[in-house]
Amino acid sequence: MFSILGLRVEGAAVLDLFAGSGAIGLEALSRGAASCVFVDEHRNAEAAIRENLAKARLSEGKVVRADVHAWVARDFGSYDLIFADPPYAKYPGDRDHLKELMSVKCLRERLAPGGLLIGECAASNRSPEADGWTLVDRREYGSSAILLYAAAEPS
């Protein structure tokens, strides 16, 4: 994923949604991102991210324990790169967190001009579509697909 992004990471303000262990945000910081906000609702994830930030001696990270959907609606930050690696919707009826996030206008408002939303889904799933987003690239790696979205140009 980071080889696709290349130099876009350097100096970027990063948002890592559904952060889990924080691996994506930590990698961004280690590659020169200016800052990263990690958001996950699970206490164990919060503890793991804080521990991993300390081990890596990275002070540019802020950890937020909150429901991602609710937090995005309340946040007023601007981010160059927004990563969303939610639990995959694998079966009919599963919650499609990525599509749900993309359908909310406030997520686009968090994206800085020229920024990217980088999402993940199961490779067997179609790329989510939502008004206001343009799929720039899709890459499949095993059972996962990495999706790069830009804010759509106003019509």
C-alpha positions as CSV (number, residue, x, y, z in Angstrom):
1,M,0.0,0.0,0.0
2,F,2.8,2.4,0.9
3,S,4.7,1.7,-2.3
4,I,1.5,2.9,-4.2
5,L,1.3,6.1,-2.1
6,G,5.0,6.9,-2.5
7,L,6.0,10.4,-1.5
8,R,2.4,11.4,-0.6
9,V,3.1,10.1,2.9
10,E,5.9,12.5,3.7
11,G,4.6,15.4,5.7
12,A,1.0,14.1,5.5
13,A,-1.7,14.5,8.1
14,V,-3.0,10.9,8.5
15,L,-6.3,9.5,9.9
16,D,-6.3,5.8,10.6
17,L,-9.9,4.5,11.1
18,F,-10.6,1.1,12.6
19,A,-7.0,1.3,13.6
20,G,-6.7,-2.1,15.4
21,S,-3.0,-2.4,16.4
22,G,-2.2,0.9,14.6
23,A,0.0,-0.8,12.1
24,I,-1.1,1.4,9.1
25,G,-0.7,4.7,11.0
26,L,2.6,3.6,12.6
27,E,3.9,2.8,9.1
28,A,2.8,6.2,7.8
29,L,4.6,7.9,10.7
30,S,7.7,5.9,10.2
31,R,7.7,7.0,6.5
32,G,7.6,10.7,7.4
33,A,3.9,11.5,8.0
34,A,3.6,14.7,10.1
35,S,0.9,13.3,12.3
36,C,-1.6,10.5,12.7
37,V,-4.9,10.2,14.6
38,F,-5.8,6.6,15.4
39,V,-9.5,5.8,15.9
40,D,-10.8,2.5,17.2
41,E,-13.7,1.7,19.6
42,H,-12.0,-1.2,21.3
43,R,-10.1,-0.8,24.6
44,N,-7.5,-3.5,23.6
45,A,-6.9,-1.7,20.3
46,E,-6.3,1.6,22.2
47,A,-3.9,0.0,24.6
48,A,-2.0,-1.8,21.7
49,I,-1.7,1.5,19.7
50,R,-0.4,3.4,22.7
51,E,2.1,0.6,23.4
52,N,3.3,0.4,19.8
53,L,3.7,4.2,19.6
54,A,5.8,4.1,22.7
55,K,7.9,1.2,21.5
56,A,8.5,3.0,18.2
57,R,9.2,6.3,20.0
58,L,6.7,8.1,17.8
59,S,5.1,11.1,19.5
60,E,3.2,12.3,16.5
61,G,0.3,10.0,17.2
62,K,-3.0,10.7,18.9
63,V,-5.2,7.8,20.0
64,V,-8.9,8.1,20.2
65,R,-11.2,5.3,21.6
66,A,-14.5,5.9,19.9
67,D,-17.0,4.5,17.5
68,V,-15.5,5.5,14.1
69,H,-18.8,6.5,12.5
70,A,-19.8,8.8,15.4
71,W,-16.2,10.3,15.7
72,V,-16.0,11.2,12.0
73,A,-19.2,13.2,12.4
74,R,-17.7,15.1,15.3
75,D,-14.1,15.7,14.2
76,F,-13.2,18.9,12.5
77,G,-9.7,17.9,11.3
78,S,-8.4,17.9,7.8
79,Y,-6.3,14.9,6.6
80,D,-4.2,14.2,3.5
81,L,-4.6,10.5,3.8
82,I,-7.5,8.7,5.4
83,F,-7.1,5.0,5.9
84,A,-10.2,2.8,6.6
85,D,-9.6,-0.9,7.3
86,P,-12.9,-1.9,8.8
87,P,-14.1,-5.5,9.4
88,Y,-15.0,-6.8,5.9
89,A,-18.6,-7.3,4.9
90,K,-18.3,-10.9,3.7
91,Y,-21.9,-12.1,3.7
92,P,-25.2,-10.6,2.7
93,G,-26.6,-8.6,5.6
94,D,-23.1,-7.8,7.1
95,R,-22.6,-4.2,7.9
96,D,-20.5,-2.5,5.1
97,H,-18.6,0.0,7.2
98,L,-16.6,1.4,4.3
99,K,-19.7,2.1,2.1
100,E,-21.5,3.5,5.1
101,L,-18.5,5.9,5.8
102,M,-18.3,7.0,2.2
103,S,-22.0,7.8,2.1
104,V,-21.6,10.4,4.9
105,K,-20.7,13.8,3.6
106,C,-18.6,14.6,6.7
107,L,-15.9,12.1,5.7
108,R,-15.3,14.0,2.4
109,E,-15.1,17.2,4.5
110,R,-12.2,15.7,6.5
111,L,-10.2,15.0,3.3
112,A,-7.8,17.8,2.4
113,P,-7.7,19.0,-1.2
114,G,-5.8,16.5,-3.2
115,G,-6.1,13.9,-0.5
116,L,-6.9,10.2,-0.7
117,L,-9.2,7.8,1.1
118,I,-7.6,4.4,1.2
119,G,-10.0,1.6,2.0
120,E,-9.8,-2.1,2.3
121,C,-12.5,-4.7,1.5
122,A,-12.6,-8.4,0.7
123,A,-11.3,-9.0,-2.8
124,S,-14.4,-10.9,-3.6
125,N,-16.5,-7.8,-3.0
126,R,-17.2,-5.0,-5.5
127,S,-15.6,-1.6,-4.7
128,P,-18.1,0.4,-2.7
129,E,-19.5,3.4,-4.6
130,A,-20.9,6.6,-3.1
131,D,-21.7,10.1,-4.3
132,G,-18.8,12.4,-4.0
133,W,-16.1,9.8,-4.4
134,T,-14.1,8.6,-7.5
135,L,-12.3,5.3,-7.4
136,V,-8.8,6.0,-8.5
137,D,-7.2,2.6,-8.2
138,R,-8.0,-0.9,-7.0
139,R,-5.3,-3.5,-6.2
140,E,-6.0,-7.1,-5.0
141,Y,-3.6,-8.9,-2.8
142,G,-4.8,-12.4,-1.8
143,S,-8.2,-12.1,-0.2
144,S,-8.0,-8.3,0.3
145,A,-8.5,-5.4,-2.1
146,I,-6.9,-1.9,-1.5
147,L,-9.1,0.9,-2.8
148,L,-7.9,4.4,-3.5
149,Y,-10.6,7.1,-3.7
150,A,-10.4,10.8,-4.4
151,A,-13.1,13.4,-3.8
152,A,-15.1,13.7,-6.9
153,E,-15.0,16.9,-8.9
154,P,-18.1,19.0,-8.5
155,S,-20.4,18.7,-11.5
